[in-house]
Amino acid sequence: MERCLLSSTVSCLRICQLPRILLPYNLSFPRSCSTKHGFCTSFSTRAKTNGAFCTKATLSELGNKKVYSKIGADSTGSIPSSELLQVVEVAAKTGAQVVMDAVNKPRNVTYKGLTDLVTDTDKSSEVAILEVVRKNFPDHLILGEEGGIIGDSSSDYLWCIDPLDGTTNFAHGYPSFAVSVGVLFRGKPAAAAVVEFVGGPMCWNTRTFSAAAGKGAFANGEMIHVSGTDKVEQSLLVTGFGYDHDDPWATNMELFKEFTDVSRGVRRLGAAAVDMCHVALGIAEAYWEYRLKPWDMAAGVLIVEEAGGTVSCMDGGRFSVFDRSVLVSNGLLHAKLLEKIGPATENLKSKGIDFSVWFKPENYHTEV
């Protein structure tokens, strides 16, 4: 892209280099720069305890090592994972093109809540992404942050779209923010792409993370892996806070303080998909947050797992994208982090805080 001024291995959007994917007729893209490289809230397969859903059987013991359940899809059905991944990448980059076109222009900001922003760019990005998905897979189910549920809930495939993750950062011209697209097969992540915006005003660029279940994770086409740090005191951690200053918010504030005391630091960047990709890239060791939505997590969790990391709920339970908490890590620190995060989460459950699944499309069939 002509506006990209950085001379580095961080690549610009390379939409034109992905052949054979059907693009919306009304979208065109500039040349890429040269580089080196109905909801329901019930979930019948889980046991209910004290008003909250939890699955404690996520761990097995192999010697002294705890093994956490994999969250990626075991199969992608009749569609090859390579085809899903190709469309996921094009969809995410198409949305990112919309964001890039707007990133240095004045924002038209409205509010979903007191401090929860939405911009015209969020909406335009989602429209562009939807056109790519529906043109290639017209019978698939879609869950978008701005548009909600679209399509037939009998489909095995569910696309989870966050057209602009980190809207507040975008509104201020502050990295980090991203476009995140993930597709589930029967409730499990099958393919994912996150286009992260890096740099800053007048020198914006992008970095694209991608993964398909069982195929590894990549950044700008190069395989990535989580860090090998096995000590909390040598780790850099990341968390996030929702807009509601409720009990989970207060609990996480205490966790923030506790881990700040025992680690190299805890960051709060404001874009869940980016935070998880940083764990996958090995530049942070772990990320956790309460009250995320499926579109926040569907892509990032798969990218972490495919980079060799571990994913669970914050009580240590088996994770699905319809859960209300997530902990991702390099795996080596997972159990150590849960020593503090797990009891804090159980305490919230004992207070009656709802941890049942949410934003699961009604009648959508899952295997988790």
The 8 nearest C-alpha neighbors of each residue, nearest first, counted from 0:
[[1, 31, 32, 2, 3, 30, 29, 11],
 [0, 2, 3, 32, 31, 30, 4, 29],
 [1, 3, 0, 4, 202, 203, 201, 204],
 [4, 2, 1, 0, 204, 5, 202, 203],
 [3, 5, 202, 2, 6, 1, 203, 204],
 [4, 6, 7, 3, 202, 204, 9, 203],
 [7, 5, 4, 8, 9, 34, 3, 10],
 [6, 8, 9, 5, 34, 10, 35, 4],
 [7, 9, 35, 10, 34, 36, 6, 219],
 [10, 8, 7, 206, 205, 11, 219, 204],
 [9, 11, 34, 8, 206, 205, 219, 12],
 [10, 12, 205, 204, 32, 13, 31, 0],
 [13, 11, 14, 92, 31, 10, 205, 0],
 [12, 14, 16, 15, 31, 11, 17, 92],
 [13, 15, 16, 17, 12, 89, 92, 93],
 [14, 16, 13, 17, 28, 18, 30, 31],
 [15, 17, 14, 13, 18, 31, 12, 30],
 [16, 18, 15, 14, 19, 20, 89, 13],
 [19, 17, 20, 16, 15, 21, 14, 85],
 [18, 20, 21, 17, 22, 85, 86, 16],
 [21, 19, 18, 22, 86, 17, 135, 85],
 [20, 22, 135, 134, 19, 131, 23, 86],
 [23, 21, 131, 24, 20, 26, 134, 130],
 [24, 22, 25, 26, 130, 131, 21, 134],
 [23, 25, 26, 22, 27, 21, 130, 131],
 [24, 26, 23, 27, 22, 127, 130, 28],
 [27, 25, 23, 24, 28, 22, 127, 93],
 [28, 26, 25, 29, 24, 23, 22, 15],
 [27, 29, 30, 26, 15, 14, 96, 31],
 [30, 28, 0, 31, 27, 1, 15, 32],
 [29, 31, 0, 32, 28, 15, 1, 13],
 [30, 32, 0, 13, 11, 12, 29, 33],
 [33, 31, 0, 11, 34, 30, 1, 3],
 [32, 34, 31, 35, 10, 11, 0, 36],
 [35, 33, 36, 10, 8, 32, 7, 9],
 [36, 34, 8, 33, 10, 7, 9, 6],
 [35, 34, 8, 219, 220, 10, 221, 9],
 [38, 361, 360, 148, 39, 147, 358, 359],
 [37, 39, 360, 361, 358, 359, 40, 357],
 [38, 40, 361, 359, 41, 360, 358, 357],
 [41, 39, 357, 356, 359, 42, 38, 358],
 [42, 40, 39, 43, 356, 355, 357, 359],
 [41, 43, 44, 45, 356, 40, 355, 39],
 [42, 44, 45, 41, 46, 47, 40, 367],
 [45, 43, 42, 46, 367, 366, 41, 365],
 [46, 44, 43, 42, 47, 52, 54, 53],
 [45, 47, 52, 48, 53, 44, 54, 43],
 [48, 46, 52, 51, 50, 45, 53, 49],
 [47, 49, 51, 50, 52, 46, 53, 348],
 [50, 48, 51, 47, 351, 349, 348, 52],
 [49, 51, 48, 351, 47, 52, 353, 348],
 [52, 50, 354, 48, 353, 49, 355, 47],
 [51, 53, 47, 355, 354, 48, 46, 45],
 [52, 54, 55, 51, 316, 46, 47, 45],
 [53, 55, 316, 56, 317, 57, 45, 52],
 [54, 56, 316, 57, 53, 315, 317, 58],
 [57, 55, 54, 58, 316, 317, 59, 315],
 [56, 58, 317, 316, 55, 68, 67, 54],
 [59, 57, 67, 66, 56, 65, 60, 68],
 [58, 60, 66, 65, 61, 57, 67, 56],
 [59, 61, 65, 62, 64, 66, 63, 58],
 [62, 60, 64, 63, 65, 59, 66, 58],
 [61, 63, 64, 60, 65, 59, 66, 58],
 [62, 64, 61, 60, 65, 66, 59, 334],
 [65, 63, 61, 62, 60, 66, 59, 334],
 [64, 66, 60, 59, 58, 61, 67, 63],
 [67, 65, 59, 58, 64, 60, 68, 61],
 [68, 66, 58, 57, 69, 65, 309, 59],
 [67, 69, 57, 317, 70, 66, 58, 311],
 [68, 70, 71, 67, 310, 304, 309, 317],
 [69, 71, 187, 68, 72, 318, 188, 319],
 [72, 70, 188, 212, 187, 69, 189, 301],
 [71, 73, 187, 189, 74, 188, 212, 184],
 [74, 72, 71, 75, 212, 213, 187, 189],
 [75, 73, 72, 76, 184, 189, 212, 80],
 [76, 74, 184, 80, 78, 79, 189, 77],
 [77, 75, 78, 74, 79, 184, 155, 80],
 [76, 78, 75, 79, 74, 80, 155, 184],
 [79, 77, 76, 75, 80, 82, 83, 81],
 [80, 78, 81, 82, 75, 77, 83, 76],
 [79, 81, 83, 82, 75, 84, 211, 78],
 [80, 82, 84, 79, 83, 85, 211, 78],
 [83, 81, 85, 79, 80, 84, 86, 78],
 [82, 84, 80, 86, 85, 81, 87, 190],
 [85, 83, 87, 81, 190, 82, 86, 80],
 [84, 86, 82, 88, 87, 83, 81, 89],
 [85, 87, 89, 83, 88, 84, 90, 82],
 [88, 86, 84, 90, 85, 89, 192, 83],
 [89, 87, 91, 85, 86, 90, 192, 92],
 [88, 90, 86, 92, 91, 87, 93, 14],
 [91, 89, 128, 93, 87, 88, 92, 131],
 [92, 90, 88, 94, 93, 89, 180, 178],
 [91, 93, 95, 89, 94, 90, 96, 88],
 [94, 92, 90, 96, 95, 91, 89, 128],
 [95, 93, 124, 91, 97, 92, 96, 128],
 [94, 96, 92, 98, 97, 93, 178, 99],
 [97, 95, 99, 93, 94, 98, 92, 100],
 [98, 96, 100, 94, 95, 99, 124, 101],
 [97, 99, 95, 101, 96, 100, 102, 120],
 [100, 98, 96, 102, 101, 97, 95, 103],
 [99, 101, 97, 98, 102, 96, 103, 104],
 [102, 100, 98, 104, 99, 103, 97, 120],
 [101, 103, 99, 104, 98, 100, 172, 169],
 [104, 102, 101, 200, 105, 201, 100, 172],
 [103, 105, 101, 102, 106, 100, 107, 99],
 [106, 104, 107, 103, 101, 102, 170, 108],
 [107, 105, 108, 170, 104, 118, 119, 101],
 [106, 108, 118, 119, 105, 109, 120, 117],
 [107, 109, 118, 106, 117, 116, 110, 119],
 [110, 108, 117, 116, 118, 107, 111, 119],
 [109, 111, 116, 112, 115, 117, 113, 114],
 [112, 110, 115, 116, 117, 109, 113, 114],
 [113, 111, 115, 110, 114, 116, 242, 109],
 [112, 114, 115, 110, 111, 116, 242, 243],
 [113, 115, 112, 116, 110, 242, 111, 167],
 [116, 114, 112, 111, 110, 113, 242, 117],
 [117, 115, 110, 109, 111, 114, 167, 166],
 [116, 118, 109, 110, 108, 121, 166, 111],
 [119, 117, 108, 120, 121, 107, 109, 116],
 [118, 120, 122, 121, 107, 123, 117, 108],
 [119, 121, 123, 118, 122, 124, 98, 101],
 [122, 120, 124, 163, 118, 119, 162, 123],
 [121, 123, 125, 119, 120, 124, 126, 145],
 [124, 122, 120, 126, 125, 121, 119, 127],
 [123, 125, 94, 127, 162, 121, 122, 126],
 [124, 126, 162, 128, 122, 127, 123, 129],
 [125, 127, 123, 129, 124, 128, 122, 130],
 [126, 128, 124, 130, 125, 129, 94, 123],
 [129, 127, 90, 125, 131, 130, 94, 126],
 [128, 130, 126, 132, 131, 127, 133, 125],
 [131, 129, 127, 133, 128, 132, 23, 134],
 [130, 132, 128, 134, 22, 129, 90, 133],
 [133, 131, 129, 135, 134, 130, 136, 128],
 [134, 132, 137, 136, 130, 135, 131, 129],
 [133, 135, 131, 132, 136, 137, 130, 21],
 [134, 136, 132, 133, 21, 137, 131, 20],
 [137, 135, 133, 138, 139, 132, 134, 131],
 [136, 138, 133, 139, 134, 135, 132, 150],
 [137, 139, 136, 151, 150, 140, 154, 133],
 [140, 138, 156, 136, 154, 137, 150, 157],
 [139, 141, 150, 157, 151, 152, 149, 156],
 [142, 140, 158, 149, 157, 148, 159, 150],
 [143, 141, 148, 159, 147, 158, 160, 149],
 [144, 142, 160, 147, 146, 145, 159, 161],
 [143, 145, 161, 146, 147, 160, 294, 142],
 [144, 146, 143, 147, 122, 125, 121, 161],
 [147, 145, 143, 144, 148, 142, 149, 125],
 [146, 148, 143, 142, 145, 144, 149, 141],
 [149, 147, 142, 141, 143, 146, 37, 150],
 [148, 150, 141, 140, 142, 147, 151, 146],
 [151, 149, 140, 141, 139, 152, 138, 148],
 [150, 152, 153, 140, 154, 139, 138, 149],
 [153, 151, 363, 154, 362, 140, 150, 360],
 [154, 152, 151, 363, 155, 362, 364, 140],
 [155, 153, 156, 152, 139, 151, 140, 138],
 [154, 156, 185, 184, 153, 364, 157, 363],
 [157, 155, 184, 154, 183, 139, 140, 185],
 [156, 158, 140, 183, 141, 182, 139, 159],
 [157, 159, 182, 141, 181, 142, 140, 183],
 [160, 158, 294, 142, 181, 143, 180, 182],
 [161, 159, 143, 180, 294, 162, 179, 142],
 [160, 162, 179, 294, 163, 144, 164, 178],
 [161, 163, 125, 178, 124, 121, 160, 94],
 [164, 162, 178, 121, 161, 177, 166, 165],
 [163, 165, 177, 176, 270, 166, 161, 178],
 [164, 166, 270, 176, 168, 167, 269, 163],
 [165, 167, 169, 168, 164, 163, 170, 116],
 [168, 166, 170, 169, 165, 116, 171, 115],
 [169, 167, 173, 171, 165, 166, 170, 174],
 [170, 168, 172, 166, 171, 167, 173, 176],
 [171, 169, 167, 168, 172, 166, 106, 108],
 [170, 172, 168, 173, 169, 167, 166, 174],
 [173, 171, 169, 170, 168, 200, 174, 199],
 [172, 174, 168, 171, 169, 175, 199, 170],
 [175, 173, 176, 168, 197, 199, 172, 196],
 [174, 176, 173, 168, 196, 270, 268, 165],
 [177, 175, 165, 164, 174, 270, 196, 195],
 [178, 176, 195, 164, 194, 163, 196, 179],
 [177, 179, 163, 162, 194, 193, 95, 91],
 [178, 180, 193, 161, 160, 192, 91, 298],
 [181, 179, 160, 192, 91, 191, 298, 159],
 [180, 182, 191, 298, 297, 159, 158, 190],
 [181, 183, 158, 190, 157, 189, 188, 159],
 [184, 182, 188, 187, 157, 189, 186, 156],
 [183, 185, 156, 187, 186, 155, 75, 189],
 [186, 184, 365, 155, 366, 187, 364, 183],
 [185, 187, 365, 183, 184, 366, 367, 188],
 [186, 188, 72, 183, 184, 71, 185, 189],
 [189, 187, 183, 71, 72, 182, 190, 301],
 [190, 188, 212, 72, 183, 211, 182, 184],
 [191, 189, 211, 84, 182, 210, 181, 188],
 [190, 192, 181, 298, 210, 209, 180, 87],
 [193, 191, 209, 88, 180, 208, 179, 87],
 [192, 194, 179, 208, 178, 207, 195, 180],
 [195, 193, 207, 178, 177, 206, 208, 205],
 [194, 196, 177, 206, 205, 176, 193, 207],
 [197, 195, 205, 177, 176, 204, 175, 206],
 [196, 198, 204, 205, 203, 174, 195, 199],
 [197, 199, 203, 202, 204, 196, 174, 200],
 [198, 200, 203, 202, 201, 197, 174, 173],
 [201, 199, 202, 203, 172, 103, 198, 102],
 [200, 202, 203, 199, 103, 2, 4, 198],
 [203, 201, 199, 200, 198, 4, 3, 204],
 [204, 202, 198, 199, 197, 201, 200, 3],
 [203, 205, 197, 3, 196, 11, 198, 202],
 [206, 204, 196, 11, 195, 197, 10, 194],
 [205, 207, 195, 9, 194, 10, 219, 196],
 [206, 208, 194, 219, 218, 193, 195, 205],
 [209, 207, 218, 193, 192, 217, 194, 219],
 [210, 208, 192, 217, 191, 216, 302, 193],
 [209, 211, 216, 191, 302, 190, 215, 217],
 [210, 212, 190, 214, 189, 213, 84, 80],
 [213, 211, 189, 71, 214, 72, 190, 210],
 [212, 214, 215, 211, 305, 71, 73, 72],
 [215, 213, 211, 212, 210, 216, 305, 80],
 [216, 214, 305, 210, 306, 213, 211, 217],
 [217, 215, 210, 305, 306, 302, 222, 209],
 [216, 218, 222, 221, 209, 223, 220, 208],
 [219, 217, 208, 220, 221, 207, 222, 223],
 [220, 218, 207, 221, 206, 217, 10, 208],
 [219, 221, 218, 217, 222, 36, 208, 207],
 [220, 222, 217, 218, 219, 223, 36, 216],
 [221, 223, 217, 216, 218, 220, 215, 224],
 [224, 222, 217, 280, 216, 306, 221, 218],
 [225, 223, 306, 280, 279, 307, 281, 226],
 [224, 226, 281, 279, 329, 280, 306, 307],
 [227, 225, 281, 228, 329, 284, 224, 282],
 [226, 228, 229, 225, 329, 331, 281, 284],
 [227, 229, 226, 230, 234, 233, 331, 284],
 [228, 230, 331, 332, 227, 231, 233, 234],
 [231, 229, 233, 232, 228, 234, 332, 331],
 [230, 232, 234, 233, 262, 229, 332, 261],
 [231, 233, 262, 230, 261, 234, 263, 235],
 [234, 232, 231, 230, 263, 262, 228, 235],
 [235, 233, 231, 262, 232, 263, 284, 236],
 [234, 236, 283, 264, 263, 284, 265, 262],
 [235, 237, 265, 285, 284, 283, 286, 264],
 [238, 236, 286, 266, 265, 267, 285, 274],
 [237, 239, 287, 286, 267, 288, 266, 236],
 [238, 240, 288, 267, 269, 241, 287, 237],
 [239, 241, 248, 288, 242, 238, 289, 251],
 [242, 240, 243, 248, 239, 290, 244, 289],
 [241, 243, 244, 115, 240, 114, 112, 113],
 [244, 242, 245, 241, 248, 240, 247, 246],
 [245, 243, 248, 242, 249, 246, 241, 247],
 [244, 246, 248, 243, 247, 249, 250, 242],
 [245, 247, 249, 248, 250, 244, 347, 352],
 [248, 246, 250, 249, 245, 251, 289, 347],
 [247, 249, 245, 251, 244, 246, 250, 252],
 [248, 250, 252, 246, 251, 247, 245, 253],
 [251, 249, 247, 253, 252, 248, 246, 254],
 [250, 252, 254, 248, 253, 249, 255, 247],
 [251, 253, 255, 249, 250, 254, 248, 256],
 [252, 254, 256, 250, 251, 255, 257, 249],
 [255, 253, 251, 257, 256, 252, 258, 250],
 [254, 256, 252, 253, 258, 257, 251, 259],
 [255, 257, 253, 259, 254, 258, 252, 260],
 [258, 256, 254, 260, 259, 255, 253, 261],
 [257, 259, 261, 260, 255, 256, 262, 254],
 [260, 258, 256, 264, 257, 265, 262, 261],
 [259, 261, 258, 257, 262, 256, 264, 263],
 [260, 262, 258, 232, 259, 257, 231, 263],
 [263, 261, 232, 264, 231, 259, 234, 258],
 [264, 262, 235, 234, 233, 232, 259, 261],
 [263, 265, 259, 262, 235, 236, 266, 258],
 [264, 266, 236, 237, 259, 235, 255, 267],
 [265, 267, 237, 268, 236, 238, 264, 235],
 [266, 268, 238, 239, 237, 269, 265, 240],
 [269, 267, 270, 266, 175, 274, 239, 237],
 [268, 270, 165, 267, 239, 271, 175, 168],
 [271, 269, 165, 273, 164, 272, 176, 268],
 [270, 272, 274, 273, 295, 275, 269, 296],
 [273, 271, 299, 275, 274, 270, 295, 276],
 [272, 274, 276, 271, 275, 270, 277, 195],
 [275, 273, 271, 277, 276, 272, 270, 286],
 [276, 274, 278, 299, 277, 272, 273, 271],
 [275, 277, 279, 273, 278, 274, 299, 280],
 [276, 278, 280, 274, 275, 279, 282, 283],
 [279, 277, 283, 275, 281, 276, 280, 284],
 [280, 278, 303, 225, 276, 277, 306, 281],
 [281, 279, 277, 278, 223, 225, 282, 224],
 [280, 282, 225, 226, 278, 279, 283, 224],
 [281, 283, 277, 280, 278, 284, 226, 235],
 [284, 282, 278, 235, 281, 277, 236, 285],
 [283, 285, 278, 329, 328, 235, 236, 234],
 [286, 284, 328, 236, 327, 278, 283, 237],
 [285, 287, 237, 238, 327, 326, 236, 328],
 [288, 286, 326, 238, 325, 327, 237, 285],
 [287, 289, 239, 238, 325, 324, 240, 290],
 [288, 290, 324, 291, 323, 247, 325, 287],
 [291, 289, 323, 324, 292, 288, 241, 322],
 [290, 292, 323, 289, 295, 324, 293, 288],
 [291, 293, 295, 294, 290, 296, 321, 358],
 [294, 292, 320, 296, 295, 321, 297, 159],
 [293, 295, 159, 160, 161, 292, 296, 297],
 [296, 294, 292, 293, 291, 272, 271, 297],
 [295, 297, 293, 299, 294, 298, 300, 320],
 [298, 296, 181, 293, 294, 320, 299, 300],
 [297, 299, 181, 191, 296, 301, 300, 180],
 [300, 298, 272, 302, 275, 296, 301, 297],
 [299, 301, 303, 302, 298, 296, 297, 304],
 [302, 300, 304, 303, 299, 298, 305, 188],
 [301, 303, 299, 305, 210, 300, 216, 304],
 [304, 302, 279, 306, 308, 300, 301, 305],
 [305, 303, 308, 301, 307, 306, 302, 309],
 [304, 306, 215, 216, 302, 307, 303, 301],
 [305, 307, 224, 216, 303, 304, 279, 225],
 [308, 306, 304, 305, 225, 224, 303, 329],
 [309, 307, 329, 304, 330, 303, 328, 306],
 [308, 310, 330, 328, 327, 304, 329, 311],
 [309, 311, 327, 326, 300, 304, 328, 318],
 [312, 310, 318, 317, 326, 315, 316, 325],
 [311, 313, 325, 316, 318, 315, 324, 314],
 [312, 314, 315, 326, 325, 324, 341, 340],
 [315, 313, 341, 312, 316, 344, 345, 340],
 [316, 314, 312, 313, 311, 341, 337, 317],
 [317, 315, 55, 54, 312, 57, 314, 311],
 [316, 318, 57, 311, 54, 312, 68, 315],
 [319, 317, 311, 312, 316, 322, 70, 320],
 [318, 320, 321, 322, 367, 70, 317, 187],
 [319, 321, 293, 322, 297, 296, 318, 292],
 [322, 320, 356, 319, 357, 293, 359, 358],
 [323, 321, 356, 320, 319, 324, 357, 318],
 [324, 322, 290, 354, 291, 289, 356, 321],
 [325, 323, 289, 312, 313, 290, 322, 288],
 [324, 326, 312, 313, 287, 288, 311, 327],
 [325, 327, 287, 311, 313, 312, 310, 286],
 [328, 326, 310, 286, 285, 309, 287, 325],
 [329, 327, 285, 330, 309, 308, 284, 333],
 [328, 330, 308, 225, 284, 331, 226, 309],
 [331, 329, 309, 308, 333, 328, 332, 307],
 [330, 332, 229, 329, 333, 228, 227, 328],
 [333, 331, 335, 330, 229, 334, 336, 329],
 [332, 334, 330, 336, 335, 331, 328, 337],
 [333, 335, 337, 336, 332, 338, 331, 65],
 [336, 334, 332, 338, 337, 333, 231, 339],
 [335, 337, 333, 338, 334, 339, 332, 340],
 [336, 338, 340, 341, 334, 339, 335, 333],
 [337, 339, 335, 336, 341, 340, 334, 342],
 [340, 338, 337, 341, 336, 342, 343, 254],
 [339, 341, 337, 343, 342, 338, 336, 313],
 [340, 342, 314, 337, 344, 343, 339, 313],
 [343, 341, 345, 344, 340, 339, 346, 338],
 [344, 342, 346, 340, 341, 345, 339, 347],
 [343, 345, 347, 341, 346, 342, 314, 340],
 [346, 344, 342, 348, 347, 343, 341, 349],
 [345, 347, 349, 343, 344, 348, 342, 350],
 [348, 346, 344, 350, 345, 349, 352, 343],
 [347, 349, 345, 351, 352, 350, 346, 51],
 [348, 350, 346, 351, 347, 345, 49, 352],
 [351, 349, 347, 348, 352, 346, 345, 353],
 [350, 352, 348, 349, 353, 50, 347, 51],
 [353, 351, 348, 347, 350, 354, 51, 349],
 [352, 354, 51, 355, 351, 50, 348, 52],
 [355, 353, 51, 323, 52, 352, 356, 322],
 [354, 356, 52, 51, 353, 357, 322, 40],
 [357, 355, 322, 321, 40, 354, 323, 41],
 [356, 358, 40, 359, 321, 355, 322, 39],
 [359, 357, 38, 360, 321, 39, 40, 293],
 [358, 360, 357, 38, 39, 321, 361, 40],
 [361, 359, 38, 363, 39, 37, 358, 362],
 [360, 362, 39, 38, 363, 37, 359, 152],
 [363, 361, 152, 364, 360, 153, 39, 359],
 [362, 364, 152, 360, 361, 153, 365, 359],
 [365, 363, 185, 362, 155, 366, 186, 153],
 [364, 366, 185, 186, 367, 363, 187, 155],
 [365, 367, 185, 186, 364, 187, 44, 184],
 [366, 365, 186, 319, 187, 44, 185, 318]]
